[in-house]
Amino acid sequence: MIISYDEFCSILSKKIQDGEDFYVSLLEKVIDNPTRYCGLFRLSNARTKLIQNVTQSREIKFGDIIEEICTLYIDKLGYKNFNKHLGKNENGDDLNVDQYFTDGTNVFLTEMKIRDDHDSTKKRGQYDNFRKKISLVRKQHPNAHIDASMWFVDPGLIKNKNYYRDEMSKENFSNVSLHLYYGSEFFASLNNGMTVWNELISLLKEYRLDNADTNVEIPDFGTSEEIYNALLHISSKHWKKLNSELEEIVQLRAELFSNGDNLEKALKKRPL
């Protein structure tokens, strides 16, 4: 194997852990928008909505994990990875690319997404960013042939294929080859890449089997150490609002902090 199952699991566990920063961010989001979690016109309770937030966060992290693992695989295949930070565009925005490497002759730029499921606004924005990144790479490698691709890792959902193909057909970049890949097609384009793709699929299947019964859990807001520490680190503005008598905040406290004494302990450490 190129990457062992233990190494694969280690990368996942490091990235997917919900650390202190995550709970600080989650708490501040709840305080900013209390009616999203315990509003009268919601069928689900606050804890259910929080589980949705944690699930969404982990899905986003999973995309970052797959990107990191693919970068490692590209290195193992003998390619040289470049720094993924391309610089700034004409508006001064920092641009990073998901995969950026060379075989010594050609330069490869690949934008990755797990699924092709964007709506019309997001798909246009994604393609515009892709075009801007190609322009920056051309400036960095003016004499090289550039192989630029958009890659949707999961082949099970293909929503905007015709749109991306049509946009690519309009381009007239010199020394640039444009590709749209789904599933295995990206690694199939690299030397010995199908070995990597098959191993990645095997690792994902094994991980899913091992974690089939794992449920998303969030710590109890009133009793857990994680939430207590987060209460000590949220901003002063959020801390004051959480302890206010606003009707929606009173309801939020009643739902989330009905057990335990985390709020009382935090008040002793950081009074209003």
C-alpha positions as CSV (number, residue, x, y, z in Angstrom):
1,M,0.0,0.0,0.0
2,I,1.1,3.6,-0.6
3,I,-0.7,4.9,2.4
4,S,-1.6,2.5,5.2
5,Y,-5.0,2.4,6.8
6,D,-3.6,3.5,10.1
7,E,-2.0,6.5,8.4
8,F,-5.2,7.3,6.7
9,C,-7.2,7.2,10.0
10,S,-4.6,9.3,11.7
11,I,-5.0,12.1,9.1
12,L,-8.8,11.9,9.4
13,S,-8.8,11.9,13.2
14,K,-6.4,14.9,13.5
15,K,-8.5,17.0,11.1
16,I,-11.9,16.1,12.1
17,Q,-11.6,16.6,15.9
18,D,-13.8,19.4,17.3
19,G,-11.3,21.4,19.3
20,E,-11.8,24.4,21.6
21,D,-11.8,26.9,18.6
22,F,-14.7,25.0,17.1
23,Y,-16.9,25.3,20.2
24,V,-16.0,28.9,20.6
25,S,-17.1,29.6,17.1
26,L,-20.2,27.4,17.5
27,L,-21.3,29.2,20.7
28,E,-20.8,32.6,19.1
29,K,-22.9,31.5,16.1
30,V,-25.7,30.4,18.4
31,I,-25.6,33.6,20.4
32,D,-25.7,35.7,17.2
33,N,-28.7,33.9,15.9
34,P,-30.7,32.4,18.8
35,T,-33.9,32.1,16.9
36,R,-32.3,29.7,14.4
37,Y,-31.9,27.3,17.3
38,C,-34.9,27.7,19.5
39,G,-37.3,29.9,17.6
40,L,-41.0,29.4,17.9
41,F,-41.4,28.5,14.2
42,R,-38.9,25.6,14.4
43,L,-40.0,21.9,14.7
44,S,-36.5,20.8,15.8
45,N,-35.0,21.7,19.1
46,A,-31.7,23.6,19.7
47,R,-29.7,20.4,20.2
48,T,-30.9,18.9,16.9
49,K,-29.9,22.1,15.0
50,L,-26.5,22.0,16.7
51,I,-26.0,18.4,15.5
52,Q,-26.7,19.7,12.0
53,N,-24.0,22.3,12.4
54,V,-21.5,19.8,13.6
55,T,-22.3,17.4,10.8
56,Q,-21.9,20.2,8.2
57,S,-18.6,21.3,9.7
58,R,-17.3,17.7,9.5
59,E,-18.4,17.5,5.9
60,I,-16.4,20.6,5.1
61,K,-13.4,19.2,6.9
62,F,-13.7,16.0,5.0
63,G,-13.2,17.9,1.8
64,D,-10.0,19.4,3.2
65,I,-8.9,15.9,4.3
66,I,-9.4,14.4,0.9
67,E,-7.4,17.3,-0.6
68,E,-4.5,16.7,1.8
69,I,-4.5,13.0,1.1
70,C,-4.5,13.5,-2.6
71,T,-1.6,15.9,-2.3
72,L,0.3,13.2,-0.5
73,Y,-0.6,10.7,-3.1
74,I,0.6,13.0,-5.9
75,D,3.9,13.3,-4.2
76,K,4.1,9.5,-3.8
77,L,3.5,9.1,-7.5
78,G,6.7,11.1,-8.2
79,Y,5.4,14.5,-9.0
80,K,6.7,17.7,-7.3
81,N,4.2,19.7,-5.4
82,F,4.4,23.5,-5.4
83,N,3.3,25.9,-2.7
84,K,-0.5,26.1,-3.2
85,H,-0.7,29.8,-2.4
86,L,-0.7,31.5,-5.8
87,G,-0.6,35.1,-4.7
88,K,-3.2,37.9,-5.1
89,N,-5.6,38.6,-7.9
90,E,-6.3,42.0,-9.4
91,N,-8.6,42.8,-6.4
92,G,-6.0,42.0,-3.8
93,D,-7.6,38.7,-2.8
94,D,-5.3,35.8,-1.8
95,L,-5.8,32.8,-4.1
96,N,-4.9,29.2,-3.2
97,V,-5.2,26.1,-5.4
98,D,-6.2,22.7,-4.3
99,Q,-3.5,20.7,-6.3
100,Y,-0.5,22.4,-7.9
101,F,2.4,20.3,-9.1
102,T,4.8,19.4,-12.0
103,D,6.2,16.4,-13.7
104,G,9.3,18.4,-14.6
105,T,7.9,19.5,-17.9
106,N,4.2,20.3,-17.5
107,V,2.6,22.3,-14.7
108,F,-0.7,20.9,-13.3
109,L,-3.4,23.0,-11.6
110,T,-6.4,21.2,-10.2
111,E,-9.5,22.6,-8.4
112,M,-11.2,20.0,-6.3
113,K,-14.8,19.7,-5.0
114,I,-16.3,16.6,-3.5
115,R,-19.6,17.0,-5.4
116,D,-20.9,18.8,-8.5
117,D,-24.0,20.2,-6.7
118,H,-23.6,24.0,-6.8
119,D,-26.5,26.2,-7.7
120,S,-26.2,28.7,-10.6
121,T,-24.6,31.5,-8.6
122,K,-22.0,29.3,-6.9
123,K,-21.1,27.4,-10.1
124,R,-20.4,30.8,-11.9
125,G,-18.2,31.9,-9.0
126,Q,-16.3,28.7,-8.9
127,Y,-15.5,28.8,-12.6
128,D,-14.5,32.5,-12.4
129,N,-12.1,31.6,-9.6
130,F,-10.7,28.7,-11.7
131,R,-10.1,31.1,-14.6
132,K,-8.3,33.6,-12.3
133,K,-6.0,30.9,-10.9
134,I,-5.1,29.8,-14.4
135,S,-4.0,33.4,-15.1
136,L,-1.8,33.6,-12.1
137,V,-0.2,30.2,-12.8
138,R,0.5,31.3,-16.4
139,K,2.4,34.4,-15.0
140,Q,4.4,32.1,-12.7
141,H,5.2,29.7,-15.5
142,P,5.2,31.7,-18.7
143,N,7.0,29.1,-20.8
144,A,5.4,25.9,-19.5
145,H,2.5,24.0,-20.7
146,I,-0.3,24.1,-18.1
147,D,-2.7,21.3,-17.5
148,A,-5.7,22.9,-15.7
149,S,-8.6,20.8,-14.5
150,M,-11.7,21.0,-12.4
151,W,-12.2,17.7,-10.5
152,F,-15.4,16.5,-8.7
153,V,-14.3,13.6,-6.6
154,D,-17.6,11.9,-6.1
155,P,-18.9,10.7,-9.5
156,G,-22.4,10.0,-8.1
157,L,-23.6,13.6,-8.5
158,I,-23.1,15.4,-11.8
159,K,-25.2,18.6,-12.0
160,N,-23.4,21.2,-14.0
161,K,-21.2,19.2,-16.4
162,N,-22.6,20.9,-19.5
163,Y,-22.1,24.4,-18.0
164,Y,-18.4,23.8,-17.1
165,R,-17.7,22.2,-20.5
166,D,-19.4,25.1,-22.3
167,E,-17.3,27.7,-20.4
168,M,-14.1,25.8,-21.0
169,S,-14.8,25.7,-24.8
170,K,-14.9,29.5,-24.8
171,E,-11.4,29.9,-23.4
172,N,-8.5,30.8,-25.6
173,F,-5.5,30.5,-23.2
174,S,-2.3,29.7,-25.0
175,N,-0.3,26.7,-23.8
176,V,-3.2,25.6,-21.5
177,S,-5.1,22.3,-21.7
178,L,-8.5,22.4,-19.9
179,H,-10.1,19.3,-18.4
180,L,-13.3,18.4,-16.5
181,Y,-12.9,15.3,-14.4
182,Y,-15.3,13.2,-12.3
183,G,-14.4,10.4,-9.9
184,S,-11.4,8.3,-11.1
185,E,-10.8,10.4,-14.2
186,F,-8.3,12.8,-12.5
187,F,-6.0,10.0,-11.2
188,A,-6.4,8.1,-14.5
189,S,-4.8,11.1,-16.2
190,L,-1.6,10.7,-14.0
191,N,1.2,8.2,-14.3
192,N,0.1,5.0,-12.3
193,G,-2.7,7.1,-10.9
194,M,-5.4,4.4,-11.0
195,T,-3.4,2.5,-8.4
196,V,-3.8,5.5,-6.1
197,W,-7.5,5.9,-6.9
198,N,-8.3,2.2,-6.2
199,E,-6.4,2.4,-2.9
200,L,-8.3,5.6,-1.8
201,I,-11.6,3.9,-2.6
202,S,-10.5,0.9,-0.6
203,L,-9.5,3.0,2.4
204,L,-12.8,5.0,2.4
205,K,-14.8,1.8,2.3
206,E,-12.9,0.3,5.2
207,Y,-13.3,3.6,7.2
208,R,-17.0,3.7,6.6
209,L,-17.4,0.0,7.7
210,D,-15.5,0.7,10.9
211,N,-17.5,3.8,11.6
212,A,-21.0,2.7,10.4
213,D,-22.5,2.9,13.9
214,T,-20.8,6.2,14.9
215,N,-23.3,8.9,15.7
216,V,-22.6,12.7,15.8
217,E,-22.4,13.8,19.4
218,I,-22.2,17.2,20.9
219,P,-21.2,17.8,24.5
220,D,-23.8,18.9,27.0
221,F,-23.8,22.7,27.2
222,G,-24.5,22.8,30.9
223,T,-22.0,20.2,32.2
224,S,-19.2,19.5,29.7
225,E,-15.6,20.8,30.1
226,E,-15.4,21.7,26.3
227,I,-18.4,24.1,26.6
228,Y,-17.1,25.5,29.9
229,N,-13.8,26.4,28.3
230,A,-15.5,27.8,25.3
231,L,-17.6,30.1,27.6
232,L,-14.3,31.5,29.0
233,H,-13.1,32.3,25.5
234,I,-16.0,33.7,23.6
235,S,-15.8,37.5,22.9
236,S,-17.0,40.0,25.6
237,K,-19.8,41.1,23.3
238,H,-21.1,37.5,23.0
239,W,-20.6,36.8,26.7
240,K,-22.7,39.9,27.7
241,K,-25.4,39.0,25.2
242,L,-25.6,35.4,26.5
243,N,-26.2,36.7,30.0
244,S,-28.8,39.3,28.9
245,E,-32.5,39.3,29.4
246,L,-33.4,39.4,25.8
247,E,-36.4,37.1,25.3
248,E,-34.8,34.9,22.7
249,I,-31.6,34.6,24.8
250,V,-33.6,33.6,27.9
251,Q,-35.2,30.9,25.8
252,L,-31.8,29.8,24.5
253,R,-30.3,29.5,28.0
254,A,-33.4,27.5,29.1
255,E,-32.9,25.0,26.3
256,L,-29.2,24.6,26.2
257,F,-28.1,25.2,29.8
258,S,-30.9,23.5,31.7
259,N,-28.4,21.0,33.2
260,G,-25.3,21.6,35.2
261,D,-23.6,24.8,36.3
262,N,-21.3,25.8,33.4
263,L,-22.8,29.3,33.2
264,E,-22.5,29.9,36.9
265,K,-18.9,28.7,37.0
266,A,-18.0,30.9,34.0
267,L,-19.6,33.9,35.7
268,K,-17.2,33.5,38.6
269,K,-14.2,33.4,36.2
270,R,-15.4,36.2,33.9
271,P,-18.1,38.4,35.6
272,L,-20.1,40.8,33.5
